[in-house]
Amino acid sequence: MQSLEAELERARDLDVGELADAIESIGFECTRCGACCTAHEAGHGAEPDPDEGREEHTATVFPDEVRTLQEATDRDWRDVARPMPYGLTEGENGLEGETFEWALRTDPCGDCVFYEVEGGVGACTVHEDRPLICRTYPFSVALEGTSQPMGEAVDEDGIVRAHECEGLGRDISREDAEDLARTLKERAVRELEEAIGVRDEYEPARVESNSGEVVVHDSEGAKGVDGRPLE
């Protein structure tokens, strides 16, 4: 397994032109269907289980992206982001434990709080300030330490992956493919920088059973659910 530092160098060395070639070969245009912004049936990607209901939308967001959205919307941290649920357990007083990422806040239906539908058409209300994961969907870069949504390899080397999306297969201009490729490379670099920061800043937290306490470890250190650093 490559070290995170080695993978970061690989990410920095990614050729934007080659990434654009892969994106252009499959094609993409957002149809504004909202599938990437809303909850989905439990078991999505395999056999959905109607008895398990719907799984809430989960999109990772960096600490500085949370602050950007705070400034754009004048919202509190907790109204923008929530602890990534993976690694947390359900106690008597709610979720508790340690986790290592932030996710965009969801509404009671499990949809992204920044997604709205008007006249039957969905739209992101913070489109200009949306996080990198939203800017690059449905594509990702498959390197150790990066977020890798399920999807098929688009290029021969298997570096560029494409998640299932109805916008795939549609015409895309070379200019748009290159813009998307640059953003995809930026996201890969940022994800690895974040992973290294989390590793270097991590110190185990003492979370008492049934305390209802959640600690989020990010590249800036340990934080509470309100985004404030823990002592």
N, C-alpha and C positions, 0 to 999 in steps of 0.2 A: 504494500500500500504506500502510495506517495505521501510525503509530508504535506501539510497544508501550505507551507511556504513554497514547495515545489509546484503544487497545483496553482498557487497564486501566480507564479511566474508563467505557467502555461496559459492561464487566463489572460495575462497581460500581453502574451505573444500571439493571441488569437488573431487571425487575419480577417479583417472586416469584409474584404472582398469575397473570401471563401464562405464566410457565414452568410453573406448576401446571396451567393450562388445557391446555397442550400435552401434558403427561404424562397428565392425566386423559382427554384425547381418545383416546389410543391404549390406555391402560390397562397396568398391569404388576403382576405378583406373582411373586416369586422362587419357583421350583419346586425349588430345591436340586439341580438337575441336575449342577452342577459344571462345566459347559462353560466358564465364565468363569474358572475356577481351575486348569484342567488343560491339558496339552499338546494340540495339535490336529494334524490331518493337514497336512503341508506343502502350501501352495497353497490353504489354507482361504480361502474367499471367491471363489475362481475354480474351477479344476478341480484337485482334490487330485492330487498325484503320488505314487503308492505307492512309487516308487523313491527318493523323497527322505525318507521316514520322517516323523517327527513334529517339529513346531516347539515348543520349550518355551514355557511360559506366560510372558508378558512384561507386567508391570504397573508403571507408573512410581510412584515413592514419593519424597516430599520428605525432606530430611535430618532435620527434626524428627520426621517420622513414623517414620523408622528408629529414632531414639532412644526414641520412645514404645514401639515394639515390643520394643526391647532391654530396657527397664524391665519390660515386661509379661511377658517370657519368660525374662529373665536369660540372654540369648544375646549372643555377640560380634556386632559390626557385620557381619562377613562371613557370619554364619549367618542374618542377616536380609535383607541386601541384596547385590546384585551390580552391577557396572558395566553400564549399558545396552549391549548388544552392537553397536548401530548405530554405525558409524564405526571400529570396531576391525577389525584384520586378524589372520589366523592366521600366526604366525611359527614359527620352529623351536622356541621355548620357550613356545608357547601364544599366546593372544590378546594383542595389544599395540596401543598407540596412545592416542589421546585420545577421550573421549566426554563427553556433557553431561548425563547423567541417571543416576539409580539405578533399578534394578528390583528387585522382590521376589525373594528367593532361590528357586531351584527345586530339586527333588530329582532323583535320577538318571533318573527317568522324564519329567522336564520339567514336573512339576506344582508348583504353589505349595507350599512347605514347610509352610504353615499349613493346608493342606486335608487332611482325613482322612475316611475312609469307615468308618462303623460300621453293621452291619446293613443294608448296601445303601443307606444314606442318607449323603450328603456333608454336611460341616459345616466351617465356618471355626473354627479353634481360638483365633483372636484376634478374634472377631467384634466385641467392644466397642471394640477398638483398631484396627480395620482402616483402611487408608488411604482418602482421599477418593475415589480412582478406583474402589475396590471398593464404597464406599457409594453411588455414583451409577450404577454399571453397570446397564443398558446405555445410559444416556443421556450425552450430552456437549453442550457449548456450542461452536458453530462461530464462534470469533473468531480473528484472527491471533494466534499465540503460545500457543494452548491446544492440548491434546492432542485430536485429533479422530479417534476410531475410525471406521472405515467404517460408513456407515449412512444411512438415508433421513431427509430432513427431516420433522419431526413438525408444525411450525407453518408458517404461511404465509410468514414471513420467512426460514425456513431456519436459524434460530438453534439450535433444539433438534434434535439428531440422535439416532436410536435405532439401535444396533447390532443385528444379528440375534440374537434370543434367544427361547427358547420361552416365556418368561414374559410376553412382550408380548401385548396383546389381552385380558388378564384384568382383572377389575374391580379398581379401586383407589379407596379412600375419598378424599374431598377433603382430609381431614387428612393422610393419608399422602402424597398428591400434593404438598401444600404443604411438608411436611417434606423430601421428596426435592428439591423445587425450591429450597429454601433451601440445601441441601447442594450442589446442582449449581451454584448461584451462588457459593457459598464456594469450590468447587473452581476455577471459572473465574478468580476473583480471585487465588487462591493460585498457579495456574499462570502467570499473567501476572506476578505479583510475582517468582516464581522466575525466569522468563525474563529479566526486567529485571536481577535480581541476578546471574545468570550472565553476561549481557552486560557489566555494569559491573565484575565481578570477574575476567573472563577475561584471562589472559596465556598466550600460547603456551608449551607445555611441550616440552622437548627429549626425545624418546623415541627412543633408539637402535634401529636395526633389529635384530631377533632378540634383543632384550633381555628380552622377556617382561614388560615394564613396561606398566602401564595407569594412566592419569591420568584422573580423573573431575572435571570442572568443574561445580560447583553454585553456588548463590547465596552460599555461604560461602567460596568460593575453590577452589583445586585440592586434591584429596585422592588418597591412595593407595587401593588396594582395601580396606584395613582401616578406611577412613573418617577416617584421621588427616590433618590438613593437611600439605601439602608445603611445604618451605622455599623 
